[in-house]
Amino acid sequence: MKIYQVDAFASRPFAGNPAAVCLLTAKMRDRWMAGIATEMNLSETAFLIREGNGFSLRWFTPAVEVNLCGHATLASAHILWERGFIPKDECPVFHTRSGDLKASLHGEWIELDFPLLESKQINPPPGLKEALGVETMLYVGESSVGYLIELPDEEAVRALRPDFAKLCAIGGFGFMVTSVSGDEGVDFISRYFAPQEGIPEDPVTGSAHCCLGPYWMRKLGRSGLTAFQASSRGGMVKVRVESERVFLRGQAVTVLEAELMPAVLDD
């Protein structure tokens, strides 16, 4: 049984968001997949197995199973094409907790067809400013992938040094902190924190852009946007919003291929 490590939303190694992709040859128990994810110790490990007209796809952090993950889906599609599991003109369908997701190849870019996730403006949770270490928040919203917080400028986003214990005390899934970009060619930037899910800071978060994309589309008046997630590794995401879907484009690079040892496969 093969397992790969892929840098997703990256055009070179050691950038973007690393994900593990495990191609299952048989269905495995949840506790086994959780154990592999803990062993890999990456923000996400994806587990794929052929099912019906596509692939069953599940995602595990080192702590929990999640309902939606962009970068590990991109990594999974990349491995299917790169390693010849499917032809490059085939668009894989992934059966997931978030419904059927699709991927398509466009030169060096992979496009994901994901659900649109809206945020609803709320009063800031008590302690949010203190947890983030900021004075001014232009917007606070809540969505199925966490809180969305707009700060006044890019410098404020890049300078964030959150108190993760305080963020955990607030609860919720994660914290998307964003602002308009000051760089030509980039529309908005963001960072994503989910310490309560075992991910203090996620390098590049595809699912967050299912919420960030519609938010900035309305603010900037454009349906096609270029985003940069300003973690220490960094990653570029192209976002296109159509009706109730968000299309995310990114690149990917394989950095590791391994084979699980027989003893590990004893479920």
Secondary structure, 3 states (H helix, E strand, C coil): CEEEEEEECCCCCCCCEEEEEEECCCCCCHHHHHHHHHHHCCCEEEEEEEECCEEEEEEECCCCEECCCHHHHHHHHHHHHHCCCCCCCCCCEEEECCEEEEEEEECCEEEEEEECCCCEECCCCCCHHHHHCCCCCCEEEEECCEEEEECCCHHHHHCCCCCHHHHHHHCCCCEEEEEECCCCCCCEEEEEEEHHHCEEEECCCHHHHHHHHHHHHHHHCCCEEEEEECCCCCEEEEEEEECCEEEEEECEEEEEEEECCHHHHCC
